[in-house]
Amino acid sequence: MKYRYSVLSLLCFFIAIRSDAQEFRINLAGYLPDGSKKVLFLDSEFSTERRFVLKSVADSRFELKLKAYSKTNWKPFERTFEIHFDEFQNGGEYFIQELNSGLQSKPFTIGLFPDWQEDVIGFMQTQRCGFNPYFGDSCHKRDGLSFYGLVPDSSLVDAGGGWHDAGDQLKYLITGSNATARMLQAWLKYPNQFKDRVLSNGLKGENGLPDVLDEARWGLEWLLRLHPQKEVLYHQVADDRDHHGFKMPQNDNADYGWGANGYRPVYAATGRPQGLGKYKSKATGYANLAGRTAAALALGFQAFEQFDETRIFAKRCLLAALEVYQLGKENEGFQQGNSYGAPYRYEENTWADDMEWAAAELYKVTNQKTYLKDARKYAEEIGNWSWMQRDTASHYEMYPFVNMGHYAFWQTGNRKDKKRAAEYYRQNLKKVQERAAGNPYGVGHLFIWCSNNLSAAVATQAILYEEMTGDTQFRQLIFNQINWIFGLNPWGTSMITGLPENADWPLDVHMPFRVLNKQVVKGSLVDGPLWSTIHDGMLGIQLSEEDEYKDYQPPHIRYHDDYADYSTNEPTMDGSADLILLLTYLNTGR
């Protein structure tokens, strides 16, 4: 395993490997003083009694007896002991020891989380298409040629900018609109929690704007390019012809018919199935794309009209938001992502939530009651429909994974509207909580492709629900999902690259920076574990090295820190952006 620990941590590790029948699982990021504090002890023996104490790293005399609750565990372990010490709030560095075996957990802190939201913003900068500050060069200068649009196929259009979607170099309005909106939403919610360390181009310096807004503006500028005229909205640049090995973006050798590193197709939203190769997407309209884009642009107006030097840009965003929202009303339904030679695509098939989000945001800035009326209609139409109500779902089927429309509707609506929006959230979370009760980790998300995005979504929705209602019944669920992301999982690893430092985190990720240059980029959320039934059917996965987690793999889910496993270990742009609000919440001390 790829450990990066202090001397004390290494000592704990060597103690652990002499007794591989037992393992501690902790939140590697630590615990908030007034938050839930949970540790698991995984035991290969079917024992019913173990004794645990909390010890201070700094003070060898400190020792606190802890209660433990015995539970059946996921295989390959037989028994789990769940240890809580919520009432202990003293800041510092600690570890837990099992007295019978002498086994110790890795050290952990009690205190506020660092400002890791800045590392996630830094990762977003490395995903920029066009000028990329990470490698100091520009890429994909020929994006691109229009298809399915109002102009003849292969007509030149300007779709430069945006972000590469993941380890590949495609660009999607499906995900880019959400990532932009979520960064803006995080800043609007926590405006004092972000720093100004880079210029608008991503290079070091200060420009009077927090970096999260610089990055959000990068996204907004791309959204504006994809809407070059009133009746046009483009939604995807490139397709899976990109997928033929790792390459640096500025040296992209993908050939779409115009030579290596040449023009790439730019797909126009039409509301009809699309695909230039064997596989065709499904479509009934494109209100999902238009609604989410309009919401992002309306949020852009709310953020940038607060600064004198960006008010003209803010007005551009608002004008475009009004136009794109109208396109959504005229084309209700969904448009999916396009593939070319493989069956995988973004299979989004919901749209009313996106139109609700846009309508609510537009009501905030225009005060026109027709938008509130629309938001109310779309809120009722989508209701509690979410992946959270389901036992499984297709890839990105009900995207975004949190219905931010309900939260925006709650912010703008009357007392009845607020109660209805909160109730939709409550019904979703109750269903997740029921699933969470069935496993020792207390998590209730689905282990479908990009499951870590779903884990973050549960925590985010529960945080917003608590704000909306004051109801704390899902507080433990929030922290269980956060724990999962930060290492309290079967593999004992964080799911965010480079974080926390001096811990186990994804290293061999499916990303050209890592595979070609052996570079680690902090702050990216990887896809996460998959149900074995799905993982075993994925195309082209053959591990590049022995599975370092083979002794910890539950039979029913799989996770590999191996670049060859694109299904569990690929960083995602939109999933990482979704983390920003969650990490900022943890950094505020609430």
C-alpha positions as CSV (number, residue, x, y, z in Angstrom):
1,M,0.0,0.0,0.0
2,K,1.2,3.6,-0.7
3,Y,1.6,5.0,2.8
4,R,2.8,8.5,3.4
5,Y,3.0,8.8,7.2
6,S,5.0,10.3,10.1
7,V,7.3,8.1,12.2
8,L,4.5,7.4,14.7
9,S,2.2,6.5,11.8
10,L,4.7,4.1,10.3
11,L,5.2,2.4,13.7
12,C,1.4,1.9,13.9
13,F,1.5,0.4,10.4
14,F,4.2,-2.1,11.3
15,I,2.2,-3.1,14.4
16,A,-0.8,-3.6,12.2
17,I,0.8,-5.8,9.6
18,R,2.0,-8.2,12.3
19,S,-1.7,-8.8,13.1
20,D,-3.6,-8.7,9.8
21,A,-6.7,-10.2,11.4
22,Q,-7.6,-6.8,12.7
23,E,-7.7,-3.3,11.2
24,F,-8.8,0.2,12.4
25,R,-10.7,2.5,10.0
26,I,-10.7,6.2,10.8
27,N,-11.4,9.5,9.1
28,L,-7.9,10.3,7.9
29,A,-8.9,14.0,7.8
30,G,-9.7,14.0,11.4
31,Y,-12.9,15.1,13.3
32,L,-14.6,18.4,14.1
33,P,-14.7,19.2,17.8
34,D,-18.5,19.3,18.0
35,G,-19.1,16.8,15.2
36,S,-19.6,13.0,15.1
37,K,-16.5,11.0,15.9
38,K,-16.7,7.5,14.7
39,V,-14.0,4.8,14.3
40,L,-14.4,1.2,13.2
41,F,-12.3,-1.8,14.3
42,L,-12.5,-4.6,11.8
43,D,-12.0,-8.1,13.2
44,S,-11.5,-11.4,11.4
45,E,-12.5,-13.2,14.5
46,F,-16.2,-13.5,15.3
47,S,-15.5,-11.9,18.7
48,T,-18.1,-10.1,20.7
49,E,-15.9,-8.1,23.2
50,R,-13.0,-5.8,22.7
51,R,-11.6,-3.0,24.9
52,F,-10.6,0.4,23.5
53,V,-9.0,3.5,24.8
54,L,-8.3,6.9,23.3
55,K,-4.8,8.2,23.8
56,S,-3.1,11.5,23.2
57,V,0.0,11.6,20.9
58,A,1.4,14.5,22.9
59,D,0.6,13.4,26.4
60,S,1.4,9.7,27.2
61,R,-0.5,10.0,30.5
62,F,-3.8,10.7,28.8
63,E,-6.1,7.7,28.4
64,L,-9.9,7.6,27.9
65,K,-11.9,4.4,28.0
66,L,-14.3,4.1,25.1
67,K,-17.5,2.1,24.5
68,A,-17.7,-0.1,21.5
69,Y,-20.7,-1.7,19.9
70,S,-20.3,-5.1,18.2
71,K,-21.8,-5.5,14.7
72,T,-21.5,-7.9,11.8
73,N,-19.2,-6.6,9.1
74,W,-18.8,-6.8,5.4
75,K,-16.5,-9.6,4.4
76,P,-13.7,-10.4,4.4
77,F,-13.9,-9.4,8.1
78,E,-16.3,-11.2,10.4
79,R,-17.1,-8.5,13.0
80,T,-17.0,-4.7,13.3
81,F,-16.7,-2.8,16.5
82,E,-18.2,0.7,16.2
83,I,-16.6,3.3,18.5
84,H,-18.0,6.7,19.2
85,F,-16.5,9.5,21.2
86,D,-18.7,12.5,20.1
87,E,-18.7,14.2,23.5
88,F,-14.9,14.4,23.6
89,Q,-14.1,17.8,22.1
90,N,-10.5,18.7,23.1
91,G,-8.4,19.6,20.1
92,G,-5.2,17.7,19.4
93,E,-3.7,14.6,17.9
94,Y,-4.9,11.2,19.2
95,F,-5.0,7.5,18.4
96,I,-7.1,4.6,19.6
97,Q,-5.7,1.4,21.0
98,E,-7.3,-2.1,21.4
99,L,-6.1,-3.3,24.7
100,N,-6.3,-7.1,24.1
101,S,-4.0,-7.0,21.0
102,G,-2.2,-3.7,21.6
103,L,-3.2,-2.7,18.1
104,Q,-3.2,1.1,17.5
105,S,-5.1,3.2,14.9
106,K,-3.3,5.7,12.8
107,P,-3.1,9.1,14.5
108,F,-5.9,11.5,13.8
109,T,-6.7,15.1,14.7
110,I,-9.6,16.8,16.4
111,G,-10.0,20.3,15.1
112,L,-11.2,22.3,12.1
113,F,-10.6,21.0,8.7
114,P,-7.9,22.8,6.6
115,D,-9.0,24.9,3.6
116,W,-8.9,22.0,1.2
117,Q,-11.5,23.7,-1.0
118,E,-8.6,25.7,-2.4
119,D,-6.8,22.5,-3.4
120,V,-10.0,21.4,-5.3
121,I,-10.1,24.8,-7.1
122,G,-6.4,24.2,-8.0
123,F,-7.3,20.8,-9.5
124,M,-10.0,22.6,-11.6
125,Q,-7.3,24.9,-13.0
126,T,-5.3,21.8,-14.2
127,Q,-8.4,20.7,-16.1
128,R,-8.7,23.9,-18.1
129,C,-8.9,23.6,-21.9
130,G,-7.3,26.4,-23.8
131,F,-4.5,28.1,-21.8
132,N,-3.7,25.7,-19.0
133,P,-1.6,27.2,-16.1
134,Y,-0.6,23.8,-14.9
135,F,1.6,22.9,-17.9
136,G,1.9,26.5,-19.1
137,D,0.7,26.0,-22.7
138,S,-2.5,26.0,-24.7
139,C,-4.4,23.0,-26.0
140,H,-7.2,22.2,-28.4
141,K,-6.9,25.4,-30.4
142,R,-9.2,24.0,-33.1
143,D,-12.4,23.5,-31.1
144,G,-14.2,23.0,-33.3
145,L,-16.6,22.1,-36.2
146,S,-20.4,22.1,-35.7
147,F,-22.6,19.1,-36.1
148,Y,-26.4,18.9,-35.9
149,G,-26.6,22.7,-35.7
150,L,-28.4,25.4,-37.7
151,V,-25.3,25.9,-39.8
152,P,-24.0,23.2,-42.2
153,D,-22.1,20.3,-40.7
154,S,-18.4,20.9,-40.3
155,S,-18.9,24.7,-40.1
156,L,-16.3,26.4,-37.9
157,V,-17.5,27.5,-34.4
158,D,-15.7,28.8,-31.3
159,A,-16.1,26.2,-28.5
160,G,-12.7,26.9,-26.9
161,G,-12.3,27.0,-23.1
162,G,-14.1,25.0,-20.5
163,W,-12.6,22.0,-18.7
164,H,-11.6,18.5,-19.7
165,D,-14.1,16.2,-18.2
166,A,-11.8,13.7,-16.4
167,G,-8.7,11.8,-17.4
168,D,-9.9,12.2,-21.0
169,Q,-10.1,15.5,-22.8
170,L,-13.8,15.7,-23.8
171,K,-15.9,18.7,-22.8
172,Y,-19.6,18.4,-21.8
173,L,-22.2,21.0,-21.1
174,I,-23.9,18.3,-19.0
175,T,-21.1,18.5,-16.4
176,G,-19.5,21.9,-17.1
177,S,-22.7,23.7,-16.4
178,N,-23.1,21.9,-13.0
179,A,-19.5,22.5,-12.0
180,T,-19.8,26.2,-12.8
181,A,-23.0,26.6,-10.9
182,R,-21.7,24.6,-7.9
183,M,-18.6,26.8,-7.5
184,L,-20.7,29.9,-7.7
185,Q,-23.2,28.5,-5.2
186,A,-20.3,27.7,-2.8
187,W,-19.0,31.3,-3.0
188,L,-22.4,32.8,-2.5
189,K,-23.0,30.7,0.5
190,Y,-19.5,31.1,2.1
191,P,-18.1,34.3,0.5
192,N,-15.4,34.8,3.2
193,Q,-13.9,31.3,3.0
194,F,-12.0,31.6,-0.2
195,K,-8.6,33.0,-1.1
196,D,-7.1,35.1,-3.9
197,R,-3.9,33.4,-5.0
198,V,-4.0,33.4,-8.8
199,L,-4.8,35.7,-11.7
200,S,-7.8,35.0,-14.0
201,N,-5.5,33.0,-16.3
202,G,-4.6,30.7,-13.3
203,L,-1.0,31.9,-12.9
204,K,0.2,33.0,-9.5
205,G,-0.8,36.5,-8.4
206,E,-3.7,38.5,-7.0
207,N,-6.5,40.2,-9.0
208,G,-9.0,41.1,-6.3
209,L,-11.3,38.1,-6.9
210,P,-11.2,34.9,-5.0
211,D,-9.9,32.0,-7.1
212,V,-13.2,30.2,-7.0
213,L,-14.8,33.1,-8.9
214,D,-11.9,33.2,-11.4
215,E,-12.5,29.5,-12.0
216,A,-16.3,29.9,-12.2
217,R,-15.8,32.7,-14.7
218,W,-13.7,30.4,-16.8
219,G,-16.7,28.1,-16.9
220,L,-19.2,30.9,-17.6
221,E,-17.2,32.2,-20.5
222,W,-17.4,28.7,-22.0
223,L,-21.1,28.6,-21.5
224,L,-21.5,31.9,-23.3
225,R,-19.5,30.6,-26.2
226,L,-21.8,27.6,-26.4
227,H,-24.7,30.0,-26.8
228,P,-23.5,32.1,-29.8
229,Q,-27.0,33.2,-30.8
230,K,-30.4,33.3,-29.3
231,E,-31.7,30.0,-30.7
232,V,-28.5,28.0,-30.4
233,L,-27.0,25.9,-27.6
234,Y,-24.0,23.5,-28.1
235,H,-23.5,20.8,-25.6
236,Q,-20.5,18.6,-26.3
237,V,-17.0,19.0,-27.7
238,A,-15.3,15.8,-29.0
239,D,-16.4,12.2,-28.3
240,D,-14.9,8.8,-27.3
241,R,-12.5,8.8,-30.3
242,D,-10.4,10.6,-27.8
243,H,-9.9,7.3,-25.9
244,H,-6.9,5.7,-27.4
245,G,-4.2,6.0,-24.7
246,F,-2.8,8.7,-22.4
247,K,-1.5,12.0,-23.9
248,M,-0.9,15.5,-22.7
249,P,-3.7,17.9,-23.8
250,Q,-1.3,20.1,-25.8
251,N,-0.1,17.1,-27.7
252,D,-3.5,15.5,-28.3
253,N,-3.0,13.0,-31.1
254,A,-6.7,12.1,-31.4
255,D,-7.9,12.3,-35.0
256,Y,-11.5,13.0,-35.8
257,G,-10.9,13.1,-39.5
258,W,-9.0,16.3,-39.8
259,G,-5.6,15.0,-38.6
260,A,-4.0,14.5,-35.2
261,N,-4.5,17.4,-32.8
262,G,-6.9,18.9,-35.3
263,Y,-10.5,20.0,-35.3
264,R,-12.9,18.3,-33.0
265,P,-16.7,18.0,-33.4
266,V,-19.0,20.3,-31.5
267,Y,-22.5,18.9,-31.0
268,A,-25.5,21.2,-31.0
269,A,-28.5,20.5,-28.7
270,T,-31.4,19.5,-30.9
271,G,-33.6,17.5,-28.6
272,R,-33.2,14.4,-30.9
273,P,-31.0,11.4,-30.7
274,Q,-27.4,12.0,-31.9
275,G,-24.2,10.1,-32.7
276,L,-21.8,10.2,-35.6
277,G,-20.8,6.5,-35.1
278,K,-22.3,3.2,-34.1
279,Y,-24.0,4.3,-30.9
280,K,-26.8,6.8,-30.6
281,S,-27.8,8.9,-27.6
282,K,-31.4,9.2,-26.4
283,A,-33.2,12.6,-26.3
284,T,-36.7,14.0,-25.8
285,G,-35.7,17.7,-25.6
286,Y,-32.8,19.6,-24.0
287,A,-34.3,21.4,-21.0
288,N,-31.8,19.6,-18.8
289,L,-28.9,21.3,-20.5
290,A,-30.7,24.7,-21.0
291,G,-32.1,24.7,-17.4
292,R,-28.8,24.0,-15.8
293,T,-26.9,26.4,-18.0
294,A,-29.4,29.1,-17.3
295,A,-29.1,28.5,-13.5
296,A,-25.3,28.7,-13.8
297,L,-25.5,32.0,-15.7
298,A,-28.1,33.4,-13.3
299,L,-25.8,32.5,-10.4
300,G,-23.0,34.2,-12.3
301,F,-25.0,37.4,-12.4
302,Q,-25.6,37.2,-8.7
303,A,-21.9,36.8,-8.0
304,F,-20.3,39.1,-10.4
305,E,-22.7,42.0,-10.1
306,Q,-21.2,42.5,-6.7
307,F,-17.9,43.8,-8.1
308,D,-17.6,47.1,-10.0
309,E,-15.1,45.7,-12.5
310,T,-17.3,42.7,-13.5
311,R,-20.8,44.2,-13.7
312,I,-20.8,44.4,-17.5
313,F,-19.9,40.7,-17.6
314,A,-22.6,40.0,-15.0
315,K,-25.2,41.6,-17.3
316,R,-24.0,39.4,-20.2
317,C,-24.6,36.4,-18.0
318,L,-28.1,37.5,-17.1
319,L,-29.1,38.2,-20.7
320,A,-27.9,34.8,-21.8
321,A,-29.6,33.1,-18.8
322,L,-33.0,34.5,-19.9
323,E,-32.5,33.4,-23.5
324,V,-31.3,29.9,-22.6
325,Y,-34.1,29.4,-20.1
326,Q,-36.6,30.2,-22.9
327,L,-34.9,27.5,-25.0
328,G,-35.5,25.1,-22.2
329,K,-39.2,26.0,-22.0
330,E,-39.5,25.5,-25.7
331,N,-37.7,22.1,-25.7
332,E,-38.8,20.3,-22.5
333,G,-37.1,16.9,-22.1
334,F,-33.5,15.7,-21.9
335,Q,-30.5,15.4,-24.2
336,Q,-27.8,12.9,-23.3
337,G,-24.1,12.8,-24.0
338,N,-22.9,11.4,-27.3
339,S,-20.6,8.4,-27.8
340,Y,-19.0,7.2,-31.0
341,G,-17.4,3.7,-30.7
342,A,-18.3,2.6,-27.2
343,P,-21.6,2.1,-25.4
344,Y,-20.8,4.4,-22.5
345,R,-22.3,7.9,-22.3
346,Y,-23.9,10.2,-19.8
347,E,-27.4,8.9,-19.6
348,E,-29.2,11.8,-17.9
349,N,-32.9,11.5,-18.3
350,T,-34.3,14.1,-15.9
351,W,-34.8,17.8,-16.7
352,A,-37.6,19.4,-14.5
353,D,-35.1,19.8,-11.6
354,D,-32.8,21.8,-13.9
355,M,-35.6,24.1,-15.0
356,E,-36.8,24.5,-11.4
357,W,-33.3,25.6,-10.5
358,A,-33.1,28.1,-13.4
359,A,-36.6,29.5,-12.7
360,A,-35.8,30.0,-9.0
361,E,-32.5,31.7,-9.7
362,L,-34.1,34.0,-12.3
363,Y,-36.9,34.9,-9.9
364,K,-34.2,36.0,-7.4
365,V,-32.7,38.5,-9.8
366,T,-35.8,39.7,-11.8
367,N,-38.5,39.4,-9.2
368,Q,-40.9,38.4,-12.0
369,K,-43.5,36.2,-10.6
370,T,-43.8,34.1,-13.7
371,Y,-40.4,32.5,-12.8
372,L,-41.6,31.6,-9.3
373,K,-44.7,30.1,-10.9
374,D,-42.6,28.1,-13.2
375,A,-40.3,27.0,-10.4
376,R,-43.4,25.8,-8.4
377,K,-44.6,23.8,-11.5
378,Y,-41.2,22.2,-12.1
379,A,-40.7,21.4,-8.4
380,E,-44.0,19.5,-8.3
381,E,-43.1,17.7,-11.6
382,I,-39.8,16.4,-10.3
383,G,-41.0,15.9,-6.8
384,N,-38.8,13.5,-4.8
385,W,-37.6,11.7,-7.9
386,S,-33.9,11.1,-7.5
387,W,-31.4,8.3,-7.5
388,M,-31.8,8.3,-3.8
389,Q,-35.2,6.7,-4.2
390,R,-33.7,3.9,-6.2
391,D,-31.7,0.7,-5.5
392,T,-29.7,1.2,-8.7
393,A,-29.4,3.7,-11.6
394,S,-27.6,4.0,-14.9
395,H,-24.5,6.2,-15.4
396,Y,-25.5,9.8,-14.6
397,E,-29.1,8.9,-15.1
398,M,-30.5,11.4,-12.6
399,Y,-28.0,14.1,-12.8
400,P,-27.0,16.3,-11.0
401,F,-26.9,14.0,-8.0
402,V,-28.4,16.7,-5.7
403,N,-31.5,18.5,-6.9
404,M,-30.3,22.1,-6.3
405,G,-33.5,23.3,-7.8
406,H,-35.3,22.4,-4.6
407,Y,-32.8,24.4,-2.5
408,A,-33.1,27.5,-4.8
409,F,-37.0,27.1,-4.7
410,W,-36.8,26.9,-0.9
411,Q,-34.8,30.1,-0.9
412,T,-37.4,32.0,-3.0
413,G,-40.8,30.5,-2.3
414,N,-43.5,31.2,0.3
415,R,-44.0,29.2,3.5
416,K,-45.9,26.4,1.7
417,D,-43.2,26.2,-1.0
418,K,-40.4,26.0,1.6
419,K,-42.2,23.2,3.4
420,R,-42.7,21.2,0.1
421,A,-39.1,21.6,-1.0
422,A,-37.8,20.5,2.4
423,E,-40.1,17.5,2.4
424,Y,-38.8,16.3,-1.0
425,Y,-35.3,16.4,0.5
426,R,-36.4,14.6,3.6
427,Q,-38.0,11.8,1.7
428,N,-34.8,11.3,-0.3
429,L,-32.6,11.3,2.8
430,K,-34.9,9.0,4.7
431,K,-34.5,6.4,1.9
432,V,-30.7,6.8,2.0
433,Q,-30.7,6.5,5.8
434,E,-32.7,3.2,5.6
435,R,-30.0,1.7,3.3
436,A,-27.2,3.1,5.5
437,A,-28.6,1.2,8.5
438,G,-27.7,-2.1,6.8
439,N,-23.9,-1.7,6.8
440,P,-21.3,-0.9,9.5
441,Y,-20.1,2.2,7.6
442,G,-23.5,3.8,7.8
443,V,-23.5,4.9,4.2
444,G,-26.5,4.7,1.9
445,H,-25.3,5.8,-1.6
446,L,-25.4,3.4,-4.6
447,F,-22.2,1.8,-5.8
448,I,-22.7,2.7,-9.4
449,W,-20.1,4.4,-11.7
450,C,-18.9,7.6,-9.9
451,S,-20.2,6.5,-6.6
452,N,-18.1,9.0,-4.7
453,N,-20.1,11.8,-6.4
454,L,-23.2,10.2,-4.9
455,S,-21.6,10.0,-1.4
456,A,-20.7,13.7,-1.5
457,A,-24.3,14.4,-2.8
458,V,-25.9,12.8,0.2
459,A,-23.7,14.8,2.7
460,T,-24.5,18.0,0.7
461,Q,-28.2,17.5,0.6
462,A,-28.3,16.6,4.3
463,I,-26.4,19.8,5.1
464,L,-28.8,21.9,3.0
465,Y,-31.8,20.1,4.6
466,E,-30.6,20.9,8.1
467,E,-30.2,24.6,7.0
468,M,-33.7,24.6,5.6
469,T,-35.5,23.0,8.6
470,G,-33.2,23.0,11.6
471,D,-33.9,19.3,11.8
472,T,-30.7,17.4,12.8
473,Q,-32.0,13.8,12.2
474,F,-29.5,13.3,9.3
475,R,-26.5,14.7,11.1
476,Q,-24.9,11.3,11.6
477,L,-25.6,10.5,7.9
478,I,-23.6,13.6,6.9
479,F,-20.6,12.5,8.8
480,N,-20.8,8.9,7.8
481,Q,-20.6,10.0,4.2
482,I,-17.8,12.4,4.9
483,N,-16.0,9.6,6.8
484,W,-16.3,7.3,3.8
485,I,-14.7,9.8,1.5
486,F,-11.8,10.4,3.9
487,G,-10.8,6.8,4.6
488,L,-13.4,5.2,6.9
489,N,-14.1,2.7,4.2
490,P,-13.1,-1.0,3.6
491,W,-9.8,0.1,2.0
492,G,-8.7,2.7,4.6
493,T,-7.9,5.2,1.9
494,S,-9.0,8.8,1.2
495,M,-10.8,9.2,-2.1
496,I,-9.3,12.6,-2.9
497,T,-5.8,12.8,-4.5
498,G,-3.1,14.2,-2.2
499,L,-5.5,14.8,0.7
500,P,-5.0,14.5,3.6
501,E,-1.2,14.8,3.4
502,N,0.7,12.0,5.2
503,A,-2.2,9.6,4.6
504,D,-3.2,7.0,2.1
505,W,-4.9,8.5,-1.0
506,P,-5.3,7.7,-4.7
507,L,-1.9,7.8,-6.3
508,D,-2.0,5.7,-9.5
509,V,-4.9,7.6,-11.0
510,H,-6.3,7.4,-14.5
511,M,-4.9,10.7,-15.5
512,P,-2.1,11.7,-18.0
513,F,-0.3,13.9,-15.5
514,R,0.2,10.9,-13.3
515,V,0.8,8.2,-15.9
516,L,3.1,10.1,-18.2
517,N,4.8,12.6,-15.9
518,K,4.4,10.9,-12.5
519,Q,2.9,14.1,-11.1
520,V,0.3,14.2,-8.3
521,V,-2.4,16.9,-8.5
522,K,-4.1,17.5,-5.2
523,G,-7.8,17.9,-4.7
524,S,-9.5,15.6,-7.2
525,L,-12.3,13.2,-6.2
526,V,-11.9,9.8,-7.9
527,D,-14.8,7.8,-9.2
528,G,-15.0,5.4,-6.3
529,P,-16.0,1.8,-5.7
530,L,-18.4,-0.1,-7.9
531,W,-20.6,-3.1,-7.3
532,S,-18.7,-6.1,-8.4
533,T,-21.6,-7.1,-10.8
534,I,-21.0,-3.8,-12.7
535,H,-17.2,-3.8,-12.4
536,D,-16.8,-7.3,-13.7
537,G,-18.7,-6.2,-16.9
538,M,-16.7,-3.1,-17.6
539,L,-14.7,-3.2,-20.9
540,G,-10.9,-3.1,-21.1
541,I,-10.0,-3.2,-17.4
542,Q,-6.9,-5.2,-16.6
543,L,-4.9,-4.0,-13.6
544,S,-1.3,-2.9,-14.2
545,E,0.0,-4.3,-10.9
546,E,-1.1,-6.5,-8.1
547,D,-4.1,-5.2,-6.2
548,E,-2.7,-3.6,-3.0
549,Y,-6.1,-3.8,-1.4
550,K,-6.8,-7.4,-2.2
551,D,-7.0,-8.4,1.5
552,Y,-9.7,-5.8,2.1
553,Q,-11.9,-6.1,-0.9
554,P,-15.5,-6.9,0.0
555,P,-17.0,-9.5,-2.4
556,H,-19.8,-7.2,-3.5
557,I,-17.9,-3.9,-4.2
558,R,-14.5,-3.2,-5.8
559,Y,-12.0,-0.3,-5.6
560,H,-8.5,-0.2,-7.1
561,D,-5.8,2.4,-6.9
562,D,-4.6,1.5,-10.4
563,Y,-4.6,3.8,-13.4
564,A,-5.8,0.9,-15.6
565,D,-9.1,0.8,-13.7
566,Y,-10.8,3.8,-15.2
567,S,-14.1,2.9,-13.5
568,T,-13.0,3.4,-9.9
569,N,-9.8,5.5,-9.9
570,E,-10.3,8.3,-12.5
571,P,-10.6,11.8,-11.1
572,T,-13.7,13.7,-12.3
573,M,-14.0,17.4,-12.9
574,D,-17.6,17.8,-11.9
575,G,-17.4,15.4,-8.8
576,S,-14.5,17.5,-7.6
577,A,-16.4,20.8,-8.1
578,D,-19.3,19.3,-6.1
579,L,-16.9,18.9,-3.1
580,I,-16.2,22.6,-2.8
581,L,-19.3,23.5,-0.8
582,L,-18.9,20.4,1.4
583,L,-15.3,21.1,2.2
584,T,-16.0,24.8,2.9
585,Y,-18.8,23.7,5.3
586,L,-16.2,21.6,7.2
587,N,-13.7,24.5,7.1
588,T,-16.1,27.0,8.7
589,G,-16.6,25.0,11.9
590,R,-20.3,25.4,11.0
